[in-house]
Amino acid sequence: MTESHTATARVPVIRFKQWLEQWDTFPYGDAAPRRKPDQFMLMFAMPAAQLRQLCDVYRRSHDHGGPEGIQRARDEVRTARIREYVKFGYPYGDLKDPQRTSDMLGLRKPGWLPTAIVVNILRPDDERRGRKLEDRHAVALAEENGSFFLQVPNQADLDEETSLAPFEVIDGQHRLWAFDPATGDQEIPDDFSFPVVAFVGLDIAWQAYLFWSINVSPKRINPSHAFDLYPLLRGEDWLDRVGELTVYREARAQELTSILQSHPASPWLDRINMLGEKGAGTVSQAAWIRALLATLMATGKGSGRRGLFSAPISPTDEPLEWSRAQQAAFVIELGLLFVAEVKAGETTHAWIRAFGDAEKALGDRRNLLNQDMGIRALLGVANEIFFRKASDWRLDAWRQSRIENPETSIEDVTEALVDIRNTHFHGYMLSLANELARVDWRSFDGPGLEREQKDQKRIYRGSGGYVALRNDTLETLGLGKGPVSVVASVVLSELE
């Protein structure tokens, strides 16, 4: 926080220390995202209208670069309900207009919001997605006769398109959104104030930890939903050690498997053996879960692989903000594109002709993609290629406009499938599917194989079969000529 500077408002604050000496020995980072936090916190009151305008999360949208860190998507239904509660209290605020008859007026009560909004005050050198807080927009803490106050910039001086605002909200977003002037609601005055608890210069990882402490640890919301709203939590090692992340990842992998099995557009519709019954499907639910955990859901801890759905896509960035619906759509669309390429190449590729035609090749149990090692290879190759190129291919630019509910619906996935076909990286998915169709997916007992080919494919049955099949698939992809082939060659050289 800066020293005193020219500002338009002075806000009295209480500065208090909340720190234990033993915390000094904790394993902090030397740099972001987990630097040692400040020992002092601030508490103050501020009109909702002013606080809202000073908080960057409420002024920027994904269309202008996207919010940074743990800030969640806006739920209009929730904010509208909060507005009605503030005006009329409970239960009148929850009544529909036809129910608000004259004999119900006695149900009106004050709509108090006494719980503090939790914010982080950015320092002048703090950056969010390449934007640095300007000195003239920084908040200053000053002391006068033993009392503390904040000097805050004129909120009208903050340009909505280019400026980084000095506050970012950790908890309480929807309470502030309820005071958005864009609603045209004139019944709530601008001097309606909130209590605020403020941290100073708190790194993004600590903000995610604080959110978890406030909202998830007391079991107030579904942990899986929390990981959709706050992707940074997906790779936190402190969660991994206590088991929460492991439980989350396994639950997420099961949810994705269930969607792949049930979505009408999925190429794996009714083809996953969910209960381990004989003849009920080609690959078991457990095998799919293991494959997802080892590939797309891998956290990248230690020497492990980095998963596209869980690990930060660069050392200084966060995991992709994709929801369950988007994650499912990525896998389904890749499968659909592959099926289309197999059908288009049934007269070109020898492995397809050996089965008779594309339909038989896709459905035969002697196709490795109808066995667990083939699914692991397919997901592993896609993960390695798209993780490496996530930034270049702008995977983080894909964001859905609608708010995902805690339970992912068929409609959520269907909308995500429509959206993904308009993304920048969809062409690379098509290129990968085209290259994958060239791979010989016959198992060792597949039709038309020479003795030498059979012996080579027997390798996939051993303990090292998963790695061998993934690497052989990457090698075949590397022989192509498209952009995916170039990436496949680089990835293989790094794996060897």
C-alpha positions in Angstrom: 0.0 0.0 0.0 1.3 3.5 -0.8 2.0 6.4 1.5 -0.5 9.3 1.7 -1.2 10.9 -1.7 -3.8 13.1 -3.3 -7.2 11.4 -3.0 -10.8 12.4 -2.9 -12.0 10.4 0.1 -10.8 9.5 3.6 -12.2 6.4 5.2 -11.6 5.7 8.9 -10.3 2.2 9.5 -9.4 -0.1 12.4 -6.0 -1.7 11.9 -5.6 -4.9 13.8 -3.1 -7.7 14.0 -4.2 -11.3 13.5 -1.0 -13.3 13.5 0.8 -16.0 15.5 4.6 -16.2 15.8 4.5 -19.8 14.8 3.1 -18.8 11.4 6.5 -17.2 10.6 7.9 -20.7 10.2 5.4 -21.8 7.6 6.7 -22.6 4.0 5.9 -19.4 2.2 7.1 -18.7 -1.3 9.7 -16.2 -2.3 7.4 -14.8 -5.0 3.7 -15.0 -6.1 1.4 -16.7 -5.8 2.1 -17.5 -2.2 4.3 -14.8 -0.6 4.1 -14.3 3.1 1.0 -12.3 3.9 0.9 -9.1 5.9 0.4 -9.5 9.6 -2.2 -6.7 9.8 -5.7 -6.5 8.5 -8.1 -3.6 8.2 -11.8 -3.1 9.0 -13.9 -0.2 7.8 -17.4 0.7 6.5 -18.0 1.9 2.9 -21.1 2.8 0.9 -22.0 -0.1 -1.3 -22.1 2.1 -4.4 -18.5 3.3 -3.8 -17.1 -0.1 -2.9 -18.7 -1.6 -5.9 -17.0 0.9 -8.2 -13.6 0.4 -6.6 -13.7 -3.4 -7.0 -12.3 -4.5 -10.3 -14.3 -7.7 -10.4 -17.5 -5.8 -10.8 -16.3 -3.5 -13.6 -14.4 -5.9 -15.9 -15.9 -8.8 -17.9 -14.4 -11.8 -19.7 -14.9 -9.8 -22.9 -12.1 -7.4 -21.7 -9.5 -9.9 -20.6 -11.4 -11.7 -17.8 -11.3 -11.4 -14.1 -8.2 -12.7 -12.3 -7.9 -15.2 -9.6 -10.8 -16.6 -7.6 -13.6 -14.3 -8.7 -16.6 -16.2 -9.7 -19.2 -15.8 -12.4 -22.3 -13.6 -11.9 -25.6 -15.3 -11.0 -28.4 -12.8 -11.8 -31.0 -14.8 -10.0 -29.0 -14.7 -6.8 -28.3 -10.9 -7.0 -31.9 -10.2 -7.7 -33.0 -12.1 -4.7 -30.5 -10.2 -2.5 -31.9 -6.9 -3.8 -35.4 -8.0 -2.9 -34.3 -9.1 0.5 -32.6 -5.8 1.2 -35.7 -3.9 0.3 -38.3 -6.0 2.1 -36.5 -8.6 4.3 -37.7 -12.1 4.7 -40.1 -13.6 3.8 -41.7 -10.8 1.8 -38.6 -10.4 -0.3 -39.0 -14.0 -1.6 -42.6 -13.5 -2.6 -43.5 -13.3 -6.3 -45.3 -10.1 -7.5 -48.8 -11.8 -7.5 -48.3 -12.8 -3.9 -47.5 -9.3 -2.7 -51.0 -8.5 -1.8 -52.0 -5.8 0.7 -52.6 -8.5 3.4 -49.0 -9.6 3.1 -47.5 -6.1 3.9 -47.0 -7.1 7.5 -44.4 -9.6 6.4 -42.0 -6.8 5.4 -38.9 -6.4 7.6 -35.4 -4.8 7.4 -33.1 -6.5 5.0 -29.8 -6.3 7.0 -26.5 -7.5 5.5 -24.3 -7.4 8.6 -21.7 -9.9 7.3 -18.4 -8.3 6.2 -17.4 -8.1 2.5 -13.8 -9.5 2.4 -11.5 -7.7 0.0 -7.8 -7.6 -1.0 -6.2 -4.2 -1.5 -3.8 -4.3 -4.3 -0.3 -2.7 -4.0 1.0 -0.4 -6.8 3.2 -3.1 -8.2 0.5 -5.8 -8.3 -0.5 -7.1 -11.7 -3.6 -8.9 -12.9 -3.5 -10.5 -16.4 -0.8 -8.2 -17.5 -2.3 -5.0 -16.0 -0.5 -3.1 -13.3 -2.2 -0.9 -10.7 -1.3 2.7 -11.4 0.1 4.8 -8.5 -2.7 7.3 -8.9 -5.3 4.5 -8.5 -3.7 3.0 -5.4 -5.2 3.1 -1.9 -3.0 4.7 0.8 -3.0 4.0 4.5 -2.3 7.0 6.7 -2.0 7.6 10.4 -3.0 10.8 12.2 -3.0 11.2 16.0 -3.0 7.5 16.6 -5.9 6.9 14.2 -5.8 5.2 10.8 -7.6 6.1 7.7 -7.6 5.1 4.0 -7.2 7.6 1.2 -9.0 6.2 -1.8 -9.0 7.4 -5.4 -11.9 8.9 -7.1 -13.8 6.0 -8.6 -14.9 8.1 -11.6 -11.2 8.3 -12.5 -11.1 4.6 -13.1 -11.5 3.8 -16.8 -13.6 0.7 -17.2 -11.7 -0.6 -20.2 -8.1 0.0 -19.2 -7.7 0.7 -15.4 -7.0 -1.8 -12.8 -9.1 -1.0 -9.7 -7.5 -1.1 -6.2 -9.9 -3.6 -4.5 -10.6 -7.2 -5.5 -13.3 -9.1 -3.7 -12.5 -12.4 -2.0 -15.9 -13.1 -0.5 -19.2 -11.2 -0.9 -19.4 -10.7 -4.7 -23.1 -11.2 -5.1 -23.9 -8.9 -2.2 -22.2 -6.1 -4.1 -23.6 -7.0 -7.5 -27.0 -6.6 -6.0 -26.2 -2.8 -5.9 -25.3 -2.6 -9.6 -26.8 0.7 -10.9 -27.4 -1.0 -14.2 -30.4 -2.7 -12.7 -32.2 0.7 -12.6 -33.4 0.0 -9.0 -33.8 3.4 -7.3 -35.2 2.0 -4.0 -31.8 1.3 -2.4 -29.9 4.6 -1.6 -26.2 5.0 -2.4 -25.3 5.5 1.2 -26.3 1.9 2.1 -23.0 0.7 3.6 -21.2 -2.5 4.1 -18.7 -3.6 6.8 -15.5 -4.5 5.0 -12.5 -6.6 6.2 -9.5 -5.9 4.0 -6.2 -7.7 3.5 -3.3 -5.9 1.8 -1.3 -7.3 -1.1 -2.6 -10.9 -0.6 -1.5 -13.2 -3.3 -4.0 -15.1 -5.4 -3.2 -18.5 -3.8 -3.9 -17.1 -0.4 -7.2 -15.6 -1.6 -8.2 -19.1 -2.8 -7.2 -20.6 0.6 -9.2 -17.9 2.4 -12.3 -18.6 0.2 -12.0 -22.3 1.1 -11.7 -21.4 4.8 -14.8 -19.2 4.7 -17.1 -21.2 2.3 -16.0 -24.8 1.8 -14.3 -26.0 4.9 -17.5 -25.4 7.0 -19.4 -27.4 4.2 -21.5 -24.4 3.1 -21.2 -25.3 -0.6 -20.5 -28.3 -2.7 -16.6 -28.7 -3.0 -16.9 -29.8 -6.6 -18.8 -26.6 -7.4 -16.2 -24.6 -5.6 -13.5 -26.0 -7.9 -15.6 -24.8 -10.9 -15.8 -21.3 -9.4 -12.3 -21.1 -8.2 -10.0 -23.1 -10.5 -6.9 -22.2 -8.6 -8.0 -24.6 -5.8 -7.6 -27.6 -8.2 -3.8 -27.7 -7.9 -3.3 -26.6 -4.2 -0.9 -29.0 -2.6 -2.3 -28.4 0.9 -5.6 -29.8 -0.3 -3.9 -32.8 -1.9 -2.2 -33.7 1.3 -5.3 -33.7 3.4 -7.2 -35.7 0.9 -9.8 -33.1 -0.2 -8.3 -32.6 -3.6 -8.0 -36.4 -4.1 -11.6 -36.8 -3.3 -12.6 -33.9 -5.5 -10.6 -35.3 -8.5 -12.0 -38.8 -8.2 -15.6 -37.3 -7.9 -15.0 -35.1 -10.9 -13.6 -38.0 -12.9 -16.7 -40.0 -12.1 -19.0 -37.1 -13.0 -17.3 -36.7 -16.4 -17.5 -40.5 -17.0 -21.2 -40.4 -16.2 -21.7 -37.6 -18.7 -19.7 -39.4 -21.4 -21.9 -42.4 -20.8 -25.3 -40.6 -20.9 -25.0 -37.5 -23.1 -27.0 -38.1 -26.4 -24.2 -36.7 -28.5 -21.4 -38.7 -26.9 -19.6 -41.3 -29.0 -19.4 -43.3 -25.8 -23.2 -43.2 -25.2 -24.2 -46.4 -23.4 -20.8 -47.9 -24.2 -19.2 -47.5 -20.7 -19.6 -50.3 -18.3 -20.8 -48.3 -15.3 -21.4 -51.2 -12.9 -18.8 -53.8 -13.9 -21.4 -56.1 -15.5 -20.3 -58.6 -18.2 -21.2 -57.4 -21.7 -22.5 -54.0 -20.5 -19.9 -51.9 -22.1 -16.4 -52.1 -23.6 -14.5 -50.1 -21.0 -15.4 -50.0 -17.3 -16.2 -46.9 -15.4 -13.2 -47.6 -13.1 -10.9 -47.7 -16.1 -12.2 -44.4 -17.4 -11.8 -42.8 -14.0 -8.2 -44.0 -13.7 -7.5 -42.8 -17.2 -8.9 -39.3 -16.5 -7.0 -39.1 -13.2 -3.7 -40.0 -14.9 -4.2 -37.6 -17.8 -6.5 -34.6 -17.9 -7.1 -34.6 -14.2 -3.4 -34.9 -13.2 -2.2 -32.2 -10.9 1.4 -32.1 -12.0 2.7 -32.6 -8.4 6.2 -34.0 -8.2 7.3 -35.8 -11.3 3.7 -36.5 -12.4 2.1 -35.3 -15.6 0.3 -32.0 -15.8 -3.4 -32.3 -16.5 -5.2 -29.9 -18.8 -8.2 -29.7 -16.4 -6.3 -29.4 -13.1 -2.8 -28.1 -13.4 -1.7 -24.4 -14.0 -1.1 -24.0 -17.7 2.1 -22.1 -17.0 4.3 -21.6 -13.9 2.7 -18.2 -13.2 -0.9 -18.9 -14.3 -3.9 -20.8 -13.0 -5.7 -23.9 -14.3 -8.2 -23.3 -17.0 -11.5 -22.0 -15.7 -13.4 -24.6 -17.6 -16.5 -26.0 -15.9 -17.6 -29.6 -15.8 -19.7 -29.0 -18.9 -16.8 -27.6 -20.8 -14.5 -30.4 -19.7 -17.0 -33.0 -20.8 -17.6 -31.2 -24.1 -13.9 -31.2 -24.9 -13.7 -35.0 -24.5 -17.0 -35.6 -26.3 -16.1 -33.3 -29.2 -12.7 -34.9 -29.6 -14.4 -38.3 -29.8 -16.9 -37.1 -32.3 -14.2 -35.6 -34.5 -12.2 -38.8 -34.3 -15.2 -40.9 -35.3 -15.9 -38.7 -38.3 -12.3 -38.9 -39.4 -12.4 -42.7 -39.1 -15.5 -42.9 -41.3 -13.9 -40.5 -43.8 -10.8 -42.6 -44.0 -12.3 -46.1 -44.1 -11.0 -46.7 -47.6 -7.6 -45.0 -46.9 -6.3 -46.5 -43.7 -5.4 -50.2 -43.7 -6.3 -50.8 -40.1 -9.9 -49.7 -40.8 -10.2 -51.8 -43.9 -9.0 -54.8 -42.0 -12.1 -54.7 -39.8 -14.3 -54.4 -42.9 -15.6 -50.9 -42.6 -15.5 -47.9 -40.2 -18.6 -49.0 -38.2 -17.1 -52.4 -37.5 -13.7 -50.9 -36.7 -15.2 -48.5 -34.2 -17.3 -51.2 -32.4 -15.0 -54.2 -32.4 -13.5 -55.1 -29.0 -10.2 -55.8 -30.8 -9.9 -52.0 -31.3 -7.6 -50.7 -28.6 -10.0 -47.7 -28.1 -12.5 -50.2 -26.8 -10.0 -51.3 -24.1 -8.7 -49.3 -21.2 -5.2 -48.9 -22.5 -6.5 -47.3 -25.7 -8.7 -44.8 -23.7 -5.7 -43.9 -21.6 -3.6 -43.4 -24.7 -6.2 -41.2 -26.4 -6.7 -39.0 -23.4 -3.0 -38.9 -22.6 -2.0 -37.8 -26.1 -4.7 -35.2 -26.2 -3.7 -33.9 -22.8 0.0 -33.7 -23.6 -0.5 -31.8 -26.9 -3.2 -29.4 -25.7 -1.6 -28.7 -22.3 1.7 -27.7 -24.0 -0.1 -25.4 -26.5 -2.9 -24.2 -24.1 -1.6 -20.6 -24.2 -0.7 -20.4 -27.8 -4.0 -21.9 -28.9 -5.9 -19.6 -26.5 -7.8 -22.3 -24.6 -8.3 -19.9 -21.7 -10.3 -17.6 -23.9 -13.2 -20.1 -24.0 -15.7 -19.1 -21.5 -19.4 -19.9 -21.4 -21.9 -17.1 -20.9 -24.4 -19.0 -18.8 -23.9 -19.8 -15.1 -23.3 -23.5 -14.4 -25.4 -25.0 -11.5 -23.8 -27.2 -8.9 -25.3 -30.2 -10.8 -24.2 -30.3 -14.5 -27.2 -30.9 -16.8 -27.4 -32.4 -20.3 -28.3 -28.9 -21.5 -25.1 -27.4 -20.0 -23.0 -29.9 -21.9 -25.0 -29.4 -25.1 -24.5 -25.7 -25.0 -20.8 -26.2 -24.3 -20.6 -28.5 -27.4 -22.1 -25.7 -29.5 -19.6 -23.2 -28.0 -16.5 -25.2 -28.5 -17.0 -25.4 -32.2 -16.6 -21.7 -32.4 -13.3 -21.6 -30.4 -9.9 -20.7 -31.8 -8.5 -24.1 -30.8 -11.3 -26.3 -32.4 -9.3 -26.5 -35.6 -6.4 -28.1 -33.7 -8.9 -30.6 -32.3 -9.9 -31.5 -35.8 -6.2 -31.8 -36.8 -5.5 -34.1 -33.9 -8.5 -36.3 -34.8 -7.3 -36.5 -38.3 -3.9 -37.7 -37.2 -5.3 -40.1 -34.6 -7.3 -41.8 -37.4 -4.0 -42.7 -39.1 -2.9 -44.6 -35.9 -3.2 -48.4 -36.1 -5.6 -49.1 -33.2 -5.8 -52.8 -33.7 -5.0 -54.9 -30.6 -2.6 -57.9 -30.8 -5.4 -60.1 -31.8 -6.9 -57.7 -34.4 -7.6 -58.7 -38.0 -5.0 -58.7 -40.7 -1.9 -58.3 -38.6 1.5 -59.8 -39.5 3.4 -61.9 -36.9 5.8 -59.0 -36.3 2.9 -56.6 -35.8 1.3 -58.9 -33.3 4.5 -59.2 -31.3 4.8 -55.4 -31.2 1.3 -55.0 -30.0 1.7 -57.6 -27.3 3.8 -55.0 -25.5 0.7 -53.0 -24.7 -0.6 -55.8 -22.5 2.2 -55.5 -19.9 2.6 -53.1 -17.0 4.4 -50.6 -19.3 1.7 -50.9 -22.0 0.1 -47.6 -21.2 3.3 -45.6 -21.7 4.3 -47.6 -24.7 1.0 -47.1 -26.5 1.0 -43.4 -25.7 4.5 -42.9 -27.0 3.9 -45.0 -30.1 0.8 -43.0 -30.8 2.8 -39.7 -30.4 5.5 -41.2 -32.7 2.9 -41.9 -35.4 1.4 -38.4 -35.0 4.9 -36.9 -35.4 5.2 -38.4 -38.9 2.4 -36.2 -40.1 2.7 -32.7 -41.6 0.2 -30.6 -39.6 0.7 -28.3 -36.6 -0.3 -31.1 -34.2 2.4 -33.4 -35.7 5.0 -30.8 -34.9 3.8 -30.6 -31.3 3.6 -34.4 -31.0 7.3 -34.7 -32.0 8.4 -32.2 -29.4 6.3 -33.8 -26.7 7.7 -37.2 -27.4 11.3 -35.9 -27.3 10.6 -34.5 -23.8 9.0 -37.7 -22.6 11.9 -39.9 -23.7 
